[in-house]
Amino acid sequence: QVQLVESGGGLVQAGESLRLSCAASRSALTFAIMGWFRQAPGKQRELVATLGFLGSTNYGDSVKGRFTISRGNAKNTVNLQMNSLKPEDTAVYYCNANIGGRDFWGQGTQVTVSL
């Protein structure tokens, strides 16, 4: 079992930045595909970014060029740097770890971007 804990959400104004962090309970992240997803009210959960265990990245079209996913300096952490935030980025952001085809999810952290 893997437990994921997100942190770093909050309320910011449009154009500002936030960094989300995800800490995992064990070192299995070495072999995991890590990702961030988000869900806005009334909408389906959507991909934000993924990071493969060999370092490959993938981003949702709406965040390309603004968001960056990376492994953190602390062991078993993954970060999401979000720049030039827009009101449409407002959502609950979830950390995901896919290990051998099995998905694990964090509890989510709220990001709110005001005009």
GROMACS elastic network, one bead per residue, 0.5 to 0.9 nm:
[ bonds ]
;  ai    aj funct       b0    kb
    1    25     6  0.85700   500
    1    26     6  0.87593   500
    1   104     6  0.82110   500
    2    24     6  0.66711   500
    2    25     6  0.57654   500
    2    26     6  0.65906   500
    2    28     6  0.79968   500
    2    97     6  0.82464   500
    2   104     6  0.65530   500
    2   105     6  0.85652   500
    3    23     6  0.81769   500
    3    24     6  0.56555   500
    3    25     6  0.51395   500
    3    26     6  0.79017   500
    3   104     6  0.73165   500
    3   105     6  0.74950   500
    3   106     6  0.68823   500
    4    22     6  0.63423   500
    4    23     6  0.56231   500
    4    25     6  0.64767   500
    4    95     6  0.68494   500
    4    96     6  0.76259   500
    4    97     6  0.80800   500
    4   104     6  0.75126   500
    4   105     6  0.62973   500
    4   107     6  0.76012   500
    5    21     6  0.80967   500
    5    22     6  0.54453   500
    5    23     6  0.52608   500
    5    24     6  0.65832   500
    5    25     6  0.83957   500
    5    95     6  0.76430   500
    5   105     6  0.86455   500
    5   106     6  0.53904   500
    5   107     6  0.67946   500
    5   108     6  0.78724   500
    6     9     6  0.82498   500
    6    20     6  0.69418   500
    6    21     6  0.55718   500
    6    23     6  0.65523   500
    6    93     6  0.83607   500
    6    94     6  0.72957   500
    6    95     6  0.65396   500
    6   106     6  0.63916   500
    6   107     6  0.71847   500
    6   108     6  0.62519   500
    6   109     6  0.61572   500
    7    19     6  0.85904   500
    7    20     6  0.57170   500
    7    21     6  0.52726   500
    7    22     6  0.65001   500
    7    23     6  0.84342   500
    7   108     6  0.84083   500
    7   109     6  0.64383   500
    8    18     6  0.71112   500
    8    19     6  0.59089   500
    8    21     6  0.62048   500
    8    22     6  0.89678   500
    8   109     6  0.74481   500
    8   110     6  0.87546   500
    8   111     6  0.85765   500
    9    18     6  0.72148   500
    9    19     6  0.75599   500
    9    20     6  0.62304   500
    9    21     6  0.88743   500
    9    92     6  0.86598   500
    9    93     6  0.81439   500
    9   109     6  0.54282   500
    9   110     6  0.53297   500
    9   112     6  0.79919   500
   10    18     6  0.79987   500
   10   109     6  0.80315   500
   10   110     6  0.61884   500
   10   111     6  0.50556   500
   10   112     6  0.61584   500
   10   113     6  0.84282   500
   11   110     6  0.82869   500
   11   111     6  0.61350   500
   11   113     6  0.59054   500
   11   114     6  0.74154   500
   12    15     6  0.84530   500
   12    16     6  0.63617   500
   12    17     6  0.75515   500
   12    18     6  0.78742   500
   12    85     6  0.81882   500
   12   111     6  0.80015   500
   12   112     6  0.63719   500
   12   113     6  0.50497   500
   12   114     6  0.62797   500
   12   115     6  0.89119   500
   13    16     6  0.57788   500
   13    17     6  0.85977   500
   13    85     6  0.76157   500
   13    86     6  0.79957   500
   13    87     6  0.80882   500
   13   112     6  0.82722   500
   13   113     6  0.52698   500
   13   115     6  0.58355   500
   14    17     6  0.85438   500
   14    84     6  0.68915   500
   14    85     6  0.52996   500
   14    87     6  0.62572   500
   14   113     6  0.57477   500
   14   114     6  0.57414   500
   14   115     6  0.53407   500
   15    83     6  0.71025   500
   15    86     6  0.64353   500
   15   113     6  0.87609   500
   15   115     6  0.88655   500
   16    82     6  0.84636   500
   16    83     6  0.62776   500
   16    84     6  0.54820   500
   16    85     6  0.56554   500
   16    86     6  0.84164   500
   16   113     6  0.85553   500
   17    81     6  0.75143   500
   17    82     6  0.54306   500
   17    84     6  0.60905   500
   17    85     6  0.61426   500
   18    80     6  0.82683   500
   18    81     6  0.62175   500
   18    82     6  0.52302   500
   18    83     6  0.67111   500
   18    85     6  0.80987   500
   18   111     6  0.86575   500
   19    79     6  0.67718   500
   19    80     6  0.55419   500
   19    82     6  0.58640   500
   19    83     6  0.85072   500
   20    78     6  0.83608   500
   20    79     6  0.55300   500
   20    81     6  0.64659   500
   20    82     6  0.78866   500
   20    93     6  0.86531   500
   20   109     6  0.84618   500
   21    72     6  0.78510   500
   21    77     6  0.67293   500
   21    78     6  0.57562   500
   21    80     6  0.63881   500
   21    81     6  0.87112   500
   21    95     6  0.85014   500
   22    72     6  0.87113   500
   22    76     6  0.82327   500
   22    77     6  0.53441   500
   22    78     6  0.51536   500
   22    79     6  0.62194   500
   22    80     6  0.84983   500
   22    94     6  0.88878   500
   22    95     6  0.62412   500
   22    96     6  0.88047   500
   22   106     6  0.80951   500
   23    26     6  0.89088   500
   23    74     6  0.85962   500
   23    75     6  0.82233   500
   23    76     6  0.58955   500
   23    78     6  0.67432   500
   23    79     6  0.88938   500
   23    95     6  0.89552   500
   24    27     6  0.74858   500
   24    28     6  0.84330   500
   24    29     6  0.73005   500
   24    75     6  0.86515   500
   24    76     6  0.54373   500
   24    77     6  0.62669   500
   24    78     6  0.85416   500
   24    97     6  0.87713   500
   25    28     6  0.85648   500
   25    76     6  0.75218   500
   26    29     6  0.70962   500
   26    76     6  0.68487   500
   27    30     6  0.61908   500
   27    31     6  0.85732   500
   27    75     6  0.77982   500
   27    76     6  0.59227   500
   28    31     6  0.58041   500
   28    32     6  0.65691   500
   28    76     6  0.81125   500
   28    99     6  0.77457   500
   29    33     6  0.75778   500
   29    34     6  0.74869   500
   29    53     6  0.77503   500
   29    76     6  0.60942   500
   29    77     6  0.82571   500
   29    97     6  0.73705   500
   29    98     6  0.88093   500
   29    99     6  0.78876   500
   30    33     6  0.86113   500
   30    53     6  0.60683   500
   30    54     6  0.89611   500
   30    76     6  0.78011   500
   31    52     6  0.82790   500
   31    53     6  0.55239   500
   31    54     6  0.86275   500
   31    98     6  0.88447   500
   31    99     6  0.67703   500
   31   100     6  0.83484   500
   32    51     6  0.85993   500
   32    52     6  0.68498   500
   32    53     6  0.57790   500
   32    97     6  0.60186   500
   32    98     6  0.54641   500
   32   100     6  0.74918   500
   33    50     6  0.67933   500
   33    51     6  0.57300   500
   33    53     6  0.58226   500
   33    96     6  0.81777   500
   33    97     6  0.57987   500
   33    98     6  0.51046   500
   33    99     6  0.66576   500
   33   100     6  0.89272   500
   34    49     6  0.84354   500
   34    50     6  0.55363   500
   34    51     6  0.51299   500
   34    52     6  0.64259   500
   34    53     6  0.78141   500
   34    78     6  0.74769   500
   34    95     6  0.75312   500
   34    96     6  0.57214   500
   34    98     6  0.63776   500
   34    99     6  0.87533   500
   35    47     6  0.78617   500
   35    48     6  0.74390   500
   35    49     6  0.54767   500
   35    51     6  0.60495   500
   35    52     6  0.85772   500
   35    69     6  0.80796   500
   35    78     6  0.84465   500
   35    94     6  0.82884   500
   35    95     6  0.59029   500
   35    97     6  0.63372   500
   35    98     6  0.81336   500
   36    46     6  0.88613   500
   36    47     6  0.65910   500
   36    48     6  0.53578   500
   36    49     6  0.53133   500
   36    50     6  0.63911   500
   36    69     6  0.82816   500
   36    80     6  0.76095   500
   36    93     6  0.67069   500
   36    94     6  0.56086   500
   36    96     6  0.59216   500
   36    97     6  0.88535   500
   37    45     6  0.65130   500
   37    46     6  0.54565   500
   37    49     6  0.69739   500
   37    50     6  0.87082   500
   37    92     6  0.83970   500
   37    93     6  0.57280   500
   37    94     6  0.51568   500
   37    95     6  0.65135   500
   37    96     6  0.72958   500
   38    44     6  0.84578   500
   38    45     6  0.54332   500
   38    46     6  0.54779   500
   38    47     6  0.66516   500
   38    48     6  0.66050   500
   38    89     6  0.86764   500
   38    90     6  0.87513   500
   38    91     6  0.58561   500
   38    92     6  0.54200   500
   38    94     6  0.58130   500
   38    95     6  0.87302   500
   38   108     6  0.84910   500
   39    42     6  0.82738   500
   39    43     6  0.62690   500
   39    44     6  0.59802   500
   39    46     6  0.63280   500
   39    90     6  0.85551   500
   39    91     6  0.52395   500
   39    92     6  0.53389   500
   39    93     6  0.66158   500
   39    94     6  0.81068   500
   40    43     6  0.53871   500
   40    44     6  0.73133   500
   40    45     6  0.73956   500
   40    46     6  0.89580   500
   40    88     6  0.86679   500
   40    89     6  0.82816   500
   40    90     6  0.65496   500
   40    92     6  0.63374   500
   40    93     6  0.88221   500
   41    44     6  0.83567   500
   41    91     6  0.71911   500
   41    92     6  0.86294   500
   43    46     6  0.85488   500
   46    60     6  0.80618   500
   47    50     6  0.78978   500
   47    59     6  0.73354   500
   47    60     6  0.57404   500
   48    58     6  0.83176   500
   48    59     6  0.56833   500
   48    61     6  0.83663   500
   48    62     6  0.81651   500
   48    63     6  0.68478   500
   48    64     6  0.89125   500
   48    67     6  0.83649   500
   48    93     6  0.87217   500
   49    57     6  0.70652   500
   49    58     6  0.54276   500
   49    60     6  0.61372   500
   49    63     6  0.83394   500
   49    64     6  0.89315   500
   49    67     6  0.80883   500
   49    68     6  0.77841   500
   49    69     6  0.64729   500
   49    80     6  0.82533   500
   50    56     6  0.80441   500
   50    57     6  0.54896   500
   50    58     6  0.51647   500
   50    59     6  0.65957   500
   50    69     6  0.70506   500
   50    96     6  0.87567   500
   51    54     6  0.81198   500
   51    55     6  0.60041   500
   51    56     6  0.56460   500
   51    58     6  0.67580   500
   51    69     6  0.67034   500
   51    70     6  0.70775   500
   51    71     6  0.82948   500
   51    78     6  0.87667   500
   52    55     6  0.50968   500
   52    56     6  0.50009   500
   52    57     6  0.63493   500
   52    58     6  0.86716   500
   53    56     6  0.73703   500
   55    70     6  0.83916   500
   55    71     6  0.88655   500
   57    68     6  0.88637   500
   57    69     6  0.74232   500
   57    70     6  0.86623   500
   58    64     6  0.88636   500
   58    69     6  0.88036   500
   59    62     6  0.81986   500
   59    63     6  0.66282   500
   59    64     6  0.58156   500
   59    65     6  0.89125   500
   59    67     6  0.80816   500
   59    68     6  0.84083   500
   59    69     6  0.86725   500
   60    63     6  0.56639   500
   60    64     6  0.63283   500
   61    64     6  0.54509   500
   62    65     6  0.88671   500
   62    66     6  0.87263   500
   62    89     6  0.88416   500
   63    66     6  0.54322   500
   63    67     6  0.56350   500
   63    68     6  0.87556   500
   63    82     6  0.84635   500
   63    89     6  0.86025   500
   64    67     6  0.62729   500
   64    68     6  0.82810   500
   65    68     6  0.78380   500
   65    83     6  0.87733   500
   66    81     6  0.82125   500
   66    82     6  0.61366   500
   66    83     6  0.51491   500
   66    84     6  0.62079   500
   66    85     6  0.77900   500
   67    80     6  0.67319   500
   67    81     6  0.54594   500
   67    83     6  0.60066   500
   67    84     6  0.85204   500
   67    85     6  0.89406   500
   68    79     6  0.80484   500
   68    80     6  0.56166   500
   68    81     6  0.50520   500
   68    82     6  0.66365   500
   68    83     6  0.85230   500
   69    78     6  0.72147   500
   69    79     6  0.56911   500
   69    81     6  0.63924   500
   69    82     6  0.88295   500
   70    77     6  0.87638   500
   70    78     6  0.57318   500
   70    79     6  0.53132   500
   70    80     6  0.65786   500
   70    81     6  0.81759   500
   71    74     6  0.83349   500
   71    75     6  0.85553   500
   71    76     6  0.78493   500
   71    77     6  0.59286   500
   71    79     6  0.59706   500
   71    80     6  0.88496   500
   72    75     6  0.70307   500
   72    76     6  0.74796   500
   72    78     6  0.50249   500
   72    79     6  0.57685   500
   73    76     6  0.86140   500
   73    77     6  0.73361   500
   73    78     6  0.86370   500
   74    77     6  0.58864   500
   74    78     6  0.86825   500
   75    78     6  0.89050   500
   78    95     6  0.86510   500
   82    85     6  0.65854   500
   83    86     6  0.89845   500
   85    88     6  0.82593   500
   85    89     6  0.64764   500
   85    90     6  0.87699   500
   85   113     6  0.67656   500
   86    89     6  0.53699   500
   86    90     6  0.75935   500
   86   113     6  0.61107   500
   86   114     6  0.77412   500
   86   115     6  0.78906   500
   87    90     6  0.56591   500
   87   112     6  0.72923   500
   87   114     6  0.55992   500
   87   115     6  0.64167   500
   88    91     6  0.80754   500
   88   112     6  0.89615   500
   88   113     6  0.75432   500
   89   111     6  0.75553   500
   89   112     6  0.74038   500
   89   113     6  0.66968   500
   90    93     6  0.88976   500
   90   110     6  0.77800   500
   90   111     6  0.54009   500
   90   113     6  0.54773   500
   90   114     6  0.83743   500
   91   109     6  0.84518   500
   91   110     6  0.60710   500
   91   111     6  0.55535   500
   91   112     6  0.66143   500
   91   113     6  0.88900   500
   92   108     6  0.58187   500
   92   109     6  0.53796   500
   92   111     6  0.60340   500
   92   112     6  0.84970   500
   93   107     6  0.88092   500
   93   108     6  0.52525   500
   93   109     6  0.52544   500
   93   110     6  0.61898   500
   93   111     6  0.69766   500
   94   105     6  0.67105   500
   94   106     6  0.57512   500
   94   107     6  0.66568   500
   94   109     6  0.66194   500
   94   110     6  0.89910   500
   95   104     6  0.83095   500
   95   105     6  0.58020   500
   95   106     6  0.52308   500
   95   107     6  0.79732   500
   95   108     6  0.69308   500
   95   109     6  0.88930   500
   96   103     6  0.67585   500
   96   104     6  0.56158   500
   96   106     6  0.65665   500
   97   102     6  0.80249   500
   97   103     6  0.57490   500
   97   104     6  0.51479   500
   97   105     6  0.66577   500
   97   106     6  0.88447   500
   98   101     6  0.57355   500
   98   102     6  0.53464   500
   98   104     6  0.63853   500
   98   105     6  0.89836   500
   99   102     6  0.52457   500
   99   103     6  0.65899   500
   99   104     6  0.80626   500
  100   103     6  0.84878   500
  105   108     6  0.81673   500
  106   109     6  0.86556   500
